[in-house]
Amino acid sequence: MKALVLSTLIAAVSLGAGGAAQAKPLSRIIAEMGLTPADFEVVSATSTALLSSGTPAVGQERAWLNQETGSKGTIRVQSVQDNCVILQHFVQPEGAEAAREIRTRRCKTADGNWILAP
């Protein structure tokens, strides 16, 4: 689970940075986004639940809230192509005035798991 969370974090930052991602320590990436590792666990679980609730369709969304930190957000299916989806993550860390948008891409494997893809 932690490996998936770390992969989600790295992919999200890479996609959210408009292709200009640079190698940074994980602690710095998390701090810059204003989220905690526990927040990313909630984001990952919410993404998995969204994709596991049937065939994904554009516009489907699910909200999340980390009760411990107060961070919150929404995950929306932006596009579906073949066995892959682009997810829009609207993330609002506790105390932030506005949400930040991050995009990730997940593809469904032959065994039915949704994994991050470049």
C-alpha positions in Angstrom: 0.0 0.0 0.0 2.8 2.4 0.9 4.5 1.7 -2.5 1.3 2.5 -4.3 0.9 5.8 -2.3 4.5 6.8 -3.1 3.9 6.0 -6.8 0.7 8.0 -6.8 2.6 10.9 -5.2 5.4 10.8 -7.7 3.1 10.4 -10.7 0.8 13.1 -9.5 3.6 15.6 -9.1 5.1 14.6 -12.4 1.8 15.1 -14.2 0.9 18.2 -12.3 4.1 19.9 -13.0 3.4 20.1 -16.7 6.2 17.8 -17.7 8.9 19.8 -15.9 9.2 17.4 -13.0 12.6 17.2 -11.4 13.9 14.7 -8.9 13.1 15.9 -5.4 13.2 14.3 -2.0 9.8 12.8 -1.1 9.5 15.0 2.0 9.9 18.1 -0.1 7.3 17.0 -2.7 4.8 16.4 0.1 5.6 19.6 1.8 5.2 21.7 -1.4 1.8 20.2 -2.0 0.8 20.8 1.6 -0.4 17.2 2.1 0.7 14.5 4.5 1.5 10.9 3.7 -1.7 10.0 5.5 -3.6 12.3 3.0 -2.1 10.4 0.1 -3.3 7.2 1.6 -6.8 8.6 1.6 -6.4 9.9 -1.9 -5.2 6.5 -3.1 -8.0 4.6 -1.4 -10.6 7.0 -2.8 -9.2 6.6 -6.3 -9.3 2.8 -6.0 -12.8 2.9 -4.8 -13.9 5.2 -7.6 -12.4 2.9 -10.2 -13.6 -0.3 -8.6 -17.3 0.7 -8.6 -18.0 -0.5 -12.1 -16.9 0.8 -15.5 -15.5 4.3 -15.1 -17.3 7.0 -17.1 -16.3 10.6 -17.8 -17.7 12.9 -15.0 -17.8 10.3 -12.3 -16.4 11.7 -9.1 -15.8 10.9 -5.5 -14.9 13.3 -2.6 -12.5 12.5 0.2 -11.7 14.0 3.6 -8.9 13.1 6.0 -10.5 13.6 9.4 -7.1 13.6 11.1 -5.6 16.5 9.1 -8.6 18.3 7.7 -7.3 18.0 4.1 -10.0 17.3 1.5 -10.6 16.9 -2.2 -12.4 15.5 -5.1 -11.4 13.0 -7.7 -13.1 13.1 -11.1 -12.8 10.8 -14.2 -11.6 13.3 -16.9 -11.3 10.9 -19.7 -11.5 7.2 -20.6 -9.6 5.6 -23.4 -9.4 1.8 -23.8 -8.4 0.4 -20.4 -7.0 3.7 -19.1 -8.4 6.7 -17.3 -7.2 10.2 -16.6 -8.2 11.3 -13.1 -8.4 14.9 -12.0 -7.6 15.4 -8.4 -8.7 18.6 -6.8 -6.7 18.7 -3.5 -7.2 21.3 -0.7 -4.8 20.9 2.3 -6.1 22.1 5.6 -5.7 25.9 5.8 -5.3 26.4 2.0 -7.5 29.0 0.4 -7.9 27.2 -2.9 -7.7 23.6 -4.2 -4.8 22.6 -6.5 -5.4 20.4 -9.5 -3.3 17.3 -10.2 -3.8 14.7 -12.9 -2.9 11.0 -12.8 -3.3 8.2 -15.4 -4.3 4.7 -14.3 -4.7 1.7 -16.5 -6.5 -1.6 -15.7 -4.3 -4.7 -15.8 -5.4 -8.1 -17.1 -6.0 -9.2 -13.5 -8.4 -6.2 -12.9 -6.1 -3.9 -10.9 -5.8 -0.2 -11.6 -2.1 0.8 -11.7 -0.5 4.2 -12.3 0.8 4.6 -15.8 3.0 7.3 -17.4 
